[in-house]
């Protein structure tokens, strides 16, 4: 018969989850950033899923870790590319959509799209590991 976890058990799990959140984000950001440089954009899905698979025991927030890591990677990369062409491309893209003329907004939207993709990919890896490995 399984007993329900008590208050102190849940508190310890939360503290363990917070302890490993930043290393997981850094690991996701580093490997997906390297994959973005040498491989197509969709390669980050496999990188995030693999890292989510192998780090699923570390914390209980795989979506948030993947979202944070990929938001940072894509937003920084979009800002880097945008600043090196004097904001020409972003100003033309902003004209296509009914948005305020701000390249920063476009960089944030790009980061949000990357974050959603990375969050769901990490969640898939985490769920796949939970499906395969039975934890007592």
Steps between C-alpha positions, in 0.01 A plus 500: 500500500639840405497774756451861408804721544503726802567871514870461574553251220345741252712784635818294455400410143440868421840596637665224296313622194621857550856383555523332160301751296788732402744221401228345285429834331871557437540149359203548269618845389857387432418191297209652309709809425775281356245302302352823360838608363580178315165333437153610376264682737289193568800311640439670835189284538714187517759665725232615747324163493824311567597732784145481639524119486828480690428774753140414577580385853657835588191716527130518432494798266631381163279733297607810689869403481478439124300817446747713694806355329368524146346841555843628599678325213261614227454852635876553535566354156224712342634812672852418382390457138275805516766728640756393240283607207402836653141380568416502127334159483300542819370840390374346175343202679325731749339681203337172395317457831284745691763549770664808643823586318729341756766247414516407870141374485588280204800359688273419796244329276779294343618401848147400601465273197835338576405465866172326421675257266774429754256465788285245324804309371645475851161393632483227234840365605398513867171320429670239282743419781210469747328266253801272459650498848272390780581683825395335823 
